[in-house]
């Protein structure tokens, strides 16, 4: 059993480091957050090839690069424990392992759809952004006219939450705009978010809410 840090040291991608629900929710947080999204090559279509560190240098410089990389990774105990198991950055085989199979765009259509839809939705996430921790594994980001909730834990039901960021604009109420549970992304299906005044936030999911008139 490897820790996520040591597994990422082996070039494993996010979809293999967590379950499908959390993968979709974390992708939503990456692409809808206020940060500038940074995607590894092939991440937008769920590439199965590992993403390893590789570099093409002459032998003397290649040896120095490999040594410097090992020293920089000593700050991460789980990766340091791999020792000789890390792929040599100057080895041609390391590069060959990372080559992308672009045919996976056709076989991983749900991952492609997830990224495309989120990038379109990102255009709607405008204005000042504020954040709040709603639970141990639940985060809310409030934009001018959008509310993003990311739940990396179990399903939660919210009756009264003392968090002003969850309040809709004056004389309006929230309605579901987007859910990572959509079957379009191979999710389990979208459930009603509000039932008799109680909000239900699905487990391992992200949702985006829009305001609408009462």
KOLVEXTOR-104112 format. One line per field, with one value per residue: residue number from 1; x, y, z of N, C-alpha, C in turn. Coordinates in Angstrom, 2 decimals, always signed. Atoms other than C-alpha are relative to their C-alpha. Example, Ala and Ser with C-alpha at 12.3 -4.5 7.8 and 13.67 -1.06 7.14 Angstrom:
num: c(1|2)
n_u: c(+0.89|-0.82)
n_v: c(-1.19|-1.19)
n_w: c(+0.00|-0.06)
ca_u: c(+12.30|+13.67)
ca_v: c(-4.50|-1.06)
ca_w: c(+7.80|+7.14)
c_u: c(+0.90|-0.77)
c_v: c(+1.20|+1.09)
c_w: c(+0.00|+0.73)
! end
This chain:
num: c(1|2|3|4|5|6|7|8|9|10|11|12|13|14|15|16|17|18|19|20|21|22|23|24|25|26|27|28|29|30|31|32|33|34|35|36|37|38|39|40|41|42|43|44|45|46|47|48|49|50|51|52|53|54|55|56|57|58|59|60|61|62|63|64|65|66|67|68|69|70|71|72|73|74|75|76|77|78|79|80|81|82|83|84|85|86|87|88|89|90|91|92|93|94|95|96|97|98|99|100|101|102|103|104|105|106|107|108|109|110|111|112|113|114|115|116|117|118|119|120|121|122|123|124|125|126|127|128|129|130|131|132|133|134|135|136|137|138|139|140|141|142|143|144|145|146|147|148|149|150|151|152|153|154|155|156|157|158|159|160|161|162|163|164|165|166|167|168|169|170|171|172|173|174|175|176|177|178|179|180|181|182|183|184|185|186|187|188|189|190|191|192|193|194|195|196|197|198|199|200|201|202|203|204|205|206|207|208|209|210|211|212|213|214)
n_u: c(+0.85|-0.78|+0.70|+0.19|-1.21|-0.92|+0.61|-0.19|-1.41|-0.07|+0.64|+1.41|+0.87|+1.02|+1.09|-0.41|-0.33|+1.22|+1.14|+0.55|+0.76|-0.94|-0.71|+0.84|+0.14|-1.28|-0.16|+0.86|-0.67|-1.15|+0.38|+0.94|-0.58|-0.50|-1.36|-0.17|-0.16|-1.18|+0.27|-1.08|+0.32|+0.90|+0.92|+1.33|+0.75|-0.22|-1.06|-0.45|-1.47|-0.46|-0.63|-1.27|-0.95|-1.03|-0.76|-0.99|-1.23|-1.22|-0.21|-0.46|+1.10|+1.09|-0.32|+0.19|+1.44|+0.55|-0.42|+0.71|+1.41|+0.08|-0.19|+1.19|+1.10|-0.25|+0.95|+1.21|-0.48|+0.53|-0.67|-1.40|-0.10|-0.02|-1.41|-0.29|+1.20|+0.39|-0.45|-1.10|+0.52|-0.72|+0.15|+0.97|+1.17|+0.87|+0.75|+0.88|+1.14|+0.90|+0.64|+1.45|+0.83|+1.06|+1.24|+0.77|+1.03|+1.22|+0.43|+0.24|+0.85|+0.59|-0.99|-0.06|+1.22|-0.13|-0.90|+0.57|+1.14|-0.48|-0.66|+1.08|+0.63|-0.96|+0.27|+1.09|-0.42|-0.60|+0.12|-0.79|+0.23|-0.26|+0.10|+0.32|-0.01|+1.33|-0.17|-1.37|-0.40|+0.92|-0.43|+0.91|-0.55|+1.09|-0.27|+1.05|+1.29|-0.14|-0.45|-0.62|-0.21|-0.79|+0.10|-0.89|+0.34|+1.30|+1.15|+0.38|+1.31|-0.12|+1.25|-0.40|-1.46|-0.34|-1.04|+0.65|-0.32|+0.98|+1.27|+0.19|+0.23|+1.27|+1.22|-0.26|-0.32|-0.96|+0.40|-1.17|-0.48|-0.90|-0.39|-1.00|+0.62|+0.73|-0.40|-0.85|-1.38|+0.03|+0.42|+1.13|+1.30|+0.23|+1.12|+0.50|-0.89|+0.78|+1.19|+0.70|-0.83|-1.30|-0.94|-0.72|-1.21|-0.41|-1.36|-1.02|+0.61|-0.01|+1.19|+0.01|+1.35|+0.36|+1.15|+1.17|+1.03|+0.93)
n_v: c(-1.18|-1.21|-1.25|-0.78|-0.69|+0.92|+0.42|-1.07|+0.08|+0.97|-0.57|+0.36|-1.16|-0.20|+0.96|+1.27|-0.27|-0.18|+0.64|-0.83|-1.14|-1.02|-0.49|-1.01|-1.15|-0.71|-0.65|-1.19|-1.00|-0.50|-0.80|-1.07|-0.83|-1.30|+0.18|+0.36|+1.46|+0.54|+1.40|+0.80|+0.45|+1.14|+0.02|-0.39|+1.15|+1.16|+0.82|+1.11|-0.03|-0.73|-1.31|+0.07|-1.06|+0.43|-1.10|+0.44|-0.75|+0.76|+0.86|-0.67|-0.80|+0.92|+0.55|-1.07|-0.21|+1.12|-0.15|-1.13|+0.38|+0.87|-0.83|-0.84|+0.85|+0.49|-0.64|+0.83|+1.30|+1.16|+0.09|+0.30|+1.43|+0.76|+0.12|+0.33|+0.33|-1.14|+0.12|-0.92|-1.02|-0.03|+1.28|-0.09|+0.80|-0.85|-0.82|+0.86|+0.39|-1.15|-0.38|+0.04|+0.68|-0.99|+0.73|+0.03|-1.04|+0.65|+1.04|-0.64|-1.14|-0.61|-0.90|-1.14|-0.78|-0.65|-1.15|-1.01|-0.65|-0.83|-1.19|-0.91|-0.51|-0.93|-1.34|-0.58|-0.18|-1.33|-0.83|+0.34|+1.34|+0.22|+1.42|+0.40|+1.44|+0.37|+1.22|+0.52|+0.27|-0.76|-1.37|-0.82|-1.20|-0.87|-1.03|-1.01|+0.60|+1.45|+0.63|+1.31|+0.82|+1.20|+0.92|+1.14|+1.01|+0.66|-0.87|-0.84|-0.64|-1.29|-0.69|-1.37|-0.11|-1.39|-0.49|-0.98|+0.19|+0.89|-0.72|-0.48|-1.45|-0.46|+0.34|+1.07|+1.29|+0.77|+1.19|+0.74|-0.35|+1.03|+1.01|+0.96|+1.33|+0.22|+1.18|-0.46|+0.20|+1.33|-0.14|+0.86|-0.64|-1.20|+0.09|-1.33|-0.60|-0.56|+0.78|-0.54|-0.97|+0.57|+0.20|+1.27|-0.07|+1.40|+0.38|+0.02|-0.72|-1.46|-0.57|-1.44|-0.53|-1.29|-0.64|-0.21|-0.77|+0.75)
n_w: c(+0.00|+0.10|-0.29|+1.23|+0.40|+0.65|+1.25|+0.97|+0.37|+1.08|+1.18|+0.09|+0.19|-1.02|+0.06|-0.61|-1.40|-0.78|+0.64|+1.09|-0.49|-0.46|+1.19|+0.65|-0.90|-0.03|+1.30|-0.06|-0.83|+0.77|+1.17|-0.37|-1.05|+0.46|+0.50|+1.40|+0.04|+0.65|+0.31|+0.56|+1.35|+0.04|-1.14|+0.46|+0.50|-0.85|+0.58|-0.84|-0.08|-1.18|+0.23|-0.70|+0.30|+0.94|+0.58|+0.99|-0.15|+0.18|-1.18|-1.22|-0.53|-0.35|-1.32|-0.98|-0.12|-0.75|-1.40|-0.58|-0.21|-1.18|-1.19|-0.21|-0.44|-1.36|-0.93|-0.02|-0.49|+0.71|+1.30|-0.30|-0.28|+1.25|+0.38|+1.39|+0.78|+0.81|+1.38|+0.33|+0.92|+1.27|+0.70|+1.10|-0.35|-0.82|+0.96|+0.78|-0.85|-0.18|+1.25|-0.10|+1.00|+0.26|+0.24|-1.25|+0.06|+0.48|-0.95|-1.29|+0.36|-1.19|-0.58|+0.92|-0.22|-1.30|+0.11|+0.90|-0.66|-1.10|+0.54|+0.42|-1.22|-0.63|+0.52|-0.78|-1.40|+0.03|-1.20|-1.19|-0.51|-1.42|-0.31|-1.37|-0.30|-0.51|-0.78|+0.03|+1.38|+0.85|+0.25|+0.82|+0.61|+0.40|+0.99|+0.02|+0.30|+0.01|-1.24|+0.22|-1.21|+0.28|-1.13|+0.20|-0.99|+0.08|+0.25|-1.12|+0.04|-0.68|-0.32|-0.32|-0.03|-0.35|+0.90|+0.88|+1.42|+0.62|+0.19|+1.39|+0.11|-0.54|+0.73|+0.95|-0.62|+0.79|+0.73|+0.49|+1.34|+0.52|-0.98|+0.47|-0.01|+1.25|+0.77|+1.10|-0.44|-0.62|-1.39|-0.39|+0.26|-0.81|-0.94|-0.41|-1.00|-1.09|-0.35|-1.17|-0.72|-0.36|+1.10|+0.03|+0.81|+0.17|-0.34|+1.06|+1.11|+0.01|+0.59|+0.21|-0.16|+0.61|-0.63|+0.85|-0.68|-0.85)
ca_u: c(+0.00|+1.49|+0.58|-0.81|+2.52|+4.57|+2.06|+2.24|+6.02|+5.40|+3.57|+0.07|-2.74|-5.57|-8.17|-6.10|-5.41|-9.04|-12.53|-14.56|-16.83|-13.98|-12.15|-15.09|-15.50|-11.80|-11.80|-14.72|-12.78|-9.70|-11.58|-14.13|-11.88|-10.44|-7.00|-5.67|-6.16|-2.99|-3.49|-0.87|-0.63|-3.55|-5.36|-8.27|-9.12|-8.07|-4.84|-3.74|-0.05|+1.88|+3.14|+6.77|+9.58|+11.80|+14.49|+16.81|+20.33|+23.87|+25.19|+26.98|+24.05|+21.56|+23.37|+23.31|+19.60|+18.80|+20.84|+19.23|+15.76|+16.42|+17.66|+14.61|+12.31|+13.91|+11.41|+8.68|+9.36|+7.08|+8.74|+12.21|+11.47|+11.16|+14.90|+15.87|+12.26|+11.90|+12.12|+15.46|+14.60|+17.28|+16.26|+14.53|+12.22|+10.88|+9.85|+8.38|+6.15|+4.65|+3.60|-0.10|-2.63|-4.83|-7.35|-8.38|-10.26|-12.77|-12.83|-12.83|-15.66|-17.08|-13.82|-13.64|-17.25|-16.53|-13.62|-15.39|-18.55|-16.62|-14.54|-17.75|-19.26|-16.11|-17.11|-20.14|-18.14|-17.53|-17.09|-15.50|-15.06|-15.27|-14.93|-16.15|-15.58|-19.00|-17.79|-14.69|-14.73|-17.08|-16.07|-18.25|-17.13|-19.45|-19.25|-21.44|-24.24|-23.04|-22.48|-20.09|-20.19|-17.57|-18.20|-15.36|-17.01|-20.30|-23.72|-24.73|-28.15|-28.31|-31.34|-29.86|-26.25|-24.88|-22.89|-23.90|-22.17|-24.91|-27.67|-29.13|-29.38|-32.27|-35.73|-34.25|-33.62|-31.03|-31.63|-29.30|-27.24|-24.74|-23.83|-20.80|-23.15|-24.61|-24.66|-22.99|-19.81|-20.57|-21.99|-24.73|-27.45|-28.63|-30.83|-33.09|-30.89|-33.68|-36.38|-38.86|-36.44|-33.47|-30.46|-28.97|-25.37|-24.42|-21.31|-18.15|-19.74|-19.68|-22.71|-23.19|-26.27|-27.90|-30.21|-33.76|-36.78|-39.09)
ca_v: c(+0.00|+3.30|+6.73|+9.19|+11.03|+7.96|+6.90|+10.33|+9.91|+7.01|+9.29|+8.05|+10.39|+11.77|+9.33|+6.43|+8.11|+8.49|+7.21|+8.44|+10.71|+12.52|+12.73|+14.60|+16.83|+17.70|+18.44|+20.83|+22.58|+22.87|+24.31|+26.48|+27.85|+31.39|+30.02|+29.62|+25.90|+24.00|+20.64|+17.98|+16.78|+14.45|+15.28|+16.74|+13.32|+11.04|+9.82|+6.44|+7.06|+8.13|+11.69|+11.26|+13.79|+13.45|+15.62|+15.31|+16.42|+15.39|+12.71|+15.05|+17.43|+14.53|+13.04|+16.41|+16.85|+13.36|+14.00|+17.39|+15.93|+13.25|+15.87|+18.07|+15.11|+14.32|+16.72|+14.16|+11.07|+8.74|+9.61|+9.53|+5.95|+4.92|+5.47|+3.67|+3.05|+6.56|+6.60|+8.08|+11.44|+11.07|+7.55|+7.37|+4.69|+7.23|+9.51|+6.63|+5.61|+9.11|+9.27|+9.99|+7.83|+10.50|+7.80|+7.93|+11.13|+8.83|+6.16|+8.52|+10.71|+11.27|+12.85|+15.05|+16.16|+16.94|+19.23|+20.95|+21.62|+22.94|+25.28|+26.68|+27.02|+28.79|+31.74|+32.22|+32.23|+35.97|+38.62|+38.50|+35.02|+34.09|+30.69|+28.87|+25.45|+23.87|+20.57|+18.43|+17.58|+20.22|+23.53|+26.34|+29.04|+31.99|+34.09|+37.03|+34.91|+31.34|+29.02|+26.07|+23.34|+20.58|+17.57|+15.06|+13.12|+11.41|+12.81|+15.74|+17.21|+20.87|+22.34|+25.47|+26.40|+29.52|+30.57|+33.79|+32.77|+30.19|+32.81|+33.55|+37.10|+39.17|+37.98|+35.00|+31.32|+28.82|+26.21|+23.54|+24.67|+21.79|+18.53|+16.28|+13.32|+13.68|+10.44|+12.50|+12.11|+8.49|+9.75|+7.92|+10.40|+13.75|+13.72|+16.59|+18.97|+20.53|+18.50|+20.20|+22.97|+20.64|+20.73|+17.40|+17.52|+14.14|+12.28|+12.71|+15.35|+18.99|+21.13|+24.64|+26.67|+29.57|+32.19|+32.38|+34.53|+33.40)
ca_w: c(+0.00|-1.10|+0.21|-2.37|-2.28|-3.14|-5.80|-7.41|-7.33|-9.66|-12.05|-11.22|-12.15|-10.04|-11.33|-9.99|-6.64|-5.60|-6.40|-9.41|-7.35|-5.64|-8.97|-10.51|-7.43|-7.29|-11.01|-10.42|-7.65|-9.89|-12.87|-11.02|-8.30|-8.47|-9.32|-12.84|-13.61|-14.45|-16.17|-16.73|-20.32|-21.04|-17.80|-19.77|-21.20|-18.36|-19.93|-18.63|-19.35|-16.25|-15.89|-14.92|-14.74|-17.80|-19.41|-22.40|-21.50|-22.22|-19.80|-17.37|-17.02|-16.97|-13.94|-12.16|-12.88|-11.55|-8.38|-7.82|-8.23|-5.63|-3.17|-3.74|-3.07|+0.28|+1.88|+1.10|+3.27|+1.32|-2.00|-0.48|+0.60|-3.04|-3.54|-6.75|-7.78|-9.22|-13.00|-14.18|-15.81|-18.50|-19.52|-22.92|-21.49|-18.97|-21.83|-23.82|-20.89|-20.80|-24.43|-24.74|-26.52|-28.11|-29.01|-25.35|-26.18|-27.87|-25.16|-22.17|-23.44|-19.94|-18.75|-21.85|-21.30|-17.64|-18.47|-21.37|-19.38|-16.40|-18.54|-20.06|-16.60|-15.40|-17.61|-15.35|-12.10|-11.99|-9.34|-5.93|-4.50|-0.82|+0.79|+3.87|+5.41|+5.95|+7.36|+7.79|+4.08|+2.67|+1.12|-0.27|-2.69|-3.22|-6.37|-7.30|-8.76|-8.21|-5.27|-5.53|-2.89|-2.95|-0.72|-0.50|+2.34|+3.09|+2.12|+4.28|+5.06|+5.99|+7.75|+9.32|+8.63|+10.36|+7.30|+5.50|+2.27|+1.71|+1.75|-1.72|-3.06|-1.69|-2.78|-4.60|-3.90|-5.04|-7.72|-9.05|-12.05|-12.35|-10.62|-10.94|-10.37|-13.88|-15.90|-18.64|-16.58|-15.59|-12.30|-10.35|-11.34|-10.02|-6.91|-5.74|-3.77|-1.71|+0.06|+2.42|+3.31|+3.78|+1.48|+0.50|-0.71|-2.21|-1.11|-3.19|-5.39|-6.38|-7.15|-8.52|-7.56|-9.43|-7.89|-9.23|-8.43|-5.63)
c_u: c(+0.89|-0.85|-0.23|+1.26|+0.94|-0.57|+0.13|+1.46|+0.23|-0.74|-1.47|-0.86|-1.13|-1.08|+0.36|+0.35|-1.23|-1.15|-0.62|-0.76|+0.91|+0.80|-0.81|-0.12|+1.28|+0.27|-0.85|+0.67|+1.18|-0.43|-0.95|+0.54|+0.56|+1.42|+0.00|+0.24|+1.28|-0.20|+1.26|-0.42|-0.88|-1.00|-1.43|-0.77|+0.31|+1.05|+0.44|+1.51|+0.42|+0.57|+1.25|+0.88|+1.05|+0.67|+1.07|+1.23|+1.19|+0.34|+0.39|-1.12|-1.16|+0.24|-0.23|-1.48|-0.63|+0.35|-0.75|-1.45|-0.15|+0.15|-1.24|-1.17|+0.19|-0.93|-1.30|+0.40|-0.49|+0.63|+1.47|+0.19|+0.05|+1.43|+0.14|-1.22|-0.48|+0.59|+1.12|-0.45|+0.69|-0.11|-1.07|-1.27|-0.98|-0.88|-1.01|-1.25|-1.03|-0.70|-1.51|-0.62|-1.20|-1.32|-0.86|-0.99|-1.34|-0.51|-0.29|-0.89|-0.59|+0.97|+0.15|-1.20|+0.07|+0.86|-0.59|-1.15|+0.46|+0.70|-1.03|-0.64|+0.90|-0.25|-1.11|+0.41|+0.76|-0.18|+0.90|-0.34|+0.38|-0.23|-0.33|+0.07|-1.32|+0.07|+1.42|+0.49|-0.87|+0.45|-1.03|+0.78|-1.16|+0.51|-1.18|-1.38|+0.06|+0.49|+0.51|+0.18|+0.71|-0.02|+0.85|-0.29|-1.36|-1.10|-0.32|-1.38|+0.07|-1.37|+0.28|+1.51|+0.36|+1.16|-0.63|+0.30|-1.02|-1.34|-0.12|-0.14|-1.41|-1.15|+0.21|+0.26|+0.96|-0.70|+1.25|+0.33|+0.80|+0.33|+1.01|-0.55|-0.74|+0.48|+0.88|+1.47|+0.18|-0.29|-1.23|-1.36|-0.24|-1.24|-0.50|+0.86|-0.77|-1.27|-0.60|+0.89|+1.36|+0.85|+0.68|+1.19|+0.55|+1.45|+0.89|-0.51|+0.21|-1.26|+0.17|-1.46|-0.12|-1.11|-1.15|-1.05|-0.90|-1.32)
c_v: c(+1.24|+1.19|+0.74|+0.69|-0.94|-0.49|+1.08|+0.08|-1.00|+0.48|-0.33|+1.26|+0.02|-1.06|-1.36|+0.17|+0.17|-0.69|+0.93|+1.24|+1.12|+0.57|+1.09|+1.26|+0.82|+0.70|+1.27|+1.10|+0.61|+0.99|+1.15|+0.90|+1.29|-0.07|-0.20|-1.50|-0.39|-1.50|-0.68|-0.49|-1.25|-0.04|+0.28|-1.14|-1.27|-0.95|-1.08|-0.05|+0.78|+1.35|+0.03|+1.20|-0.55|+1.24|-0.57|+0.88|-0.88|-0.70|+0.74|+0.81|-0.90|-0.58|+1.04|+0.27|-1.11|+0.11|+1.14|-0.30|-0.85|+0.82|+0.84|-0.81|-0.54|+0.62|-0.78|-1.41|-1.19|-0.16|-0.34|-1.50|-0.85|-0.24|-0.29|-0.33|+1.16|-0.14|+1.00|+1.05|+0.04|-1.26|+0.14|-0.78|+0.79|+0.86|-0.85|-0.40|+1.11|+0.42|-0.21|-0.81|+0.91|-0.68|-0.09|+1.15|-0.59|-1.05|+0.56|+1.23|+0.70|+0.98|+1.25|+0.92|+0.76|+1.25|+1.09|+0.76|+0.93|+1.26|+0.99|+0.65|+1.02|+1.44|+0.69|+0.33|+1.31|+0.73|-0.47|-1.40|-0.06|-1.48|-0.25|-1.51|-0.34|-1.24|-0.49|-0.23|+0.76|+1.45|+0.71|+1.20|+0.82|+1.07|+0.98|-0.62|-1.52|-0.47|-1.39|-0.69|-1.28|-0.88|-1.23|-1.13|-0.62|+1.02|+0.82|+0.60|+1.26|+0.62|+1.48|+0.01|+1.45|+0.54|+0.94|-0.18|-0.89|+0.69|+0.46|+1.50|+0.36|-0.32|-1.06|-1.28|-0.75|-1.13|-0.65|+0.41|-1.14|-0.98|-0.96|-1.43|-0.32|-1.27|+0.36|-0.21|-1.38|+0.09|-0.85|+0.58|+1.14|-0.20|+1.40|+0.55|+0.52|-0.81|+0.55|+0.89|-0.50|-0.17|-1.36|+0.16|-1.41|-0.24|+0.06|+0.70|+1.49|+0.49|+1.51|+0.46|+1.36|+0.65|+0.10|+0.77|-0.90|-0.20)
c_w: c(+0.00|+0.41|-1.31|-0.47|-0.74|-1.32|-1.05|-0.41|-1.10|-1.24|-0.13|-0.02|+1.02|-0.03|+0.60|+1.48|+0.88|-0.73|-1.04|+0.47|+0.45|-1.18|-0.70|+0.86|+0.04|-1.33|-0.05|+0.81|-0.75|-1.07|+0.33|+1.11|-0.57|-0.56|-1.52|-0.10|-0.75|-0.17|-0.51|-1.38|+0.05|+1.12|-0.44|-0.64|+0.78|-0.54|+0.98|+0.12|+1.23|-0.39|+0.86|-0.36|-0.95|-0.60|-0.92|+0.10|-0.34|+1.31|+1.28|+0.65|+0.44|+1.40|+1.09|+0.23|+0.84|+1.48|+0.68|+0.26|+1.23|+1.27|+0.28|+0.53|+1.41|+1.02|+0.11|+0.41|-0.82|-1.38|+0.20|+0.22|-1.27|-0.48|-1.49|-0.84|-0.85|-1.40|-0.28|-1.01|-1.35|-0.81|-1.09|+0.34|+0.86|-0.89|-0.76|+0.79|+0.10|-1.28|+0.09|-1.11|-0.25|-0.38|+1.24|+0.08|-0.42|+0.97|+1.39|-0.19|+1.22|+0.67|-0.87|+0.22|+1.32|-0.10|-0.90|+0.67|+1.12|-0.51|-0.54|+1.22|+0.70|-0.45|+0.78|+1.44|+0.12|+1.32|+1.12|+0.48|+1.47|+0.30|+1.46|+0.11|+0.67|+0.88|-0.16|-1.42|-1.00|-0.09|-0.87|-0.52|-0.54|-0.97|+0.01|-0.19|-0.05|+1.35|-0.34|+1.34|-0.43|+1.25|-0.30|+1.00|-0.25|-0.30|+1.25|-0.25|+0.84|+0.19|+0.25|+0.12|+0.27|-0.85|-1.02|-1.48|-0.71|-0.26|-1.45|-0.04|+0.48|-0.95|-1.07|+0.78|-0.91|-0.75|-0.60|-1.43|-0.61|+1.12|-0.62|-0.02|-1.29|-0.70|-1.20|+0.32|+0.66|+1.50|+0.29|-0.31|+0.99|+0.89|+0.30|+1.13|+1.21|+0.20|+1.29|+0.84|+0.41|-1.25|+0.15|-0.94|-0.13|+0.42|-1.23|-1.25|+0.15|-0.68|-0.15|+0.03|-0.64|+0.83|-0.99|+0.80|+0.82|-0.70)
! end
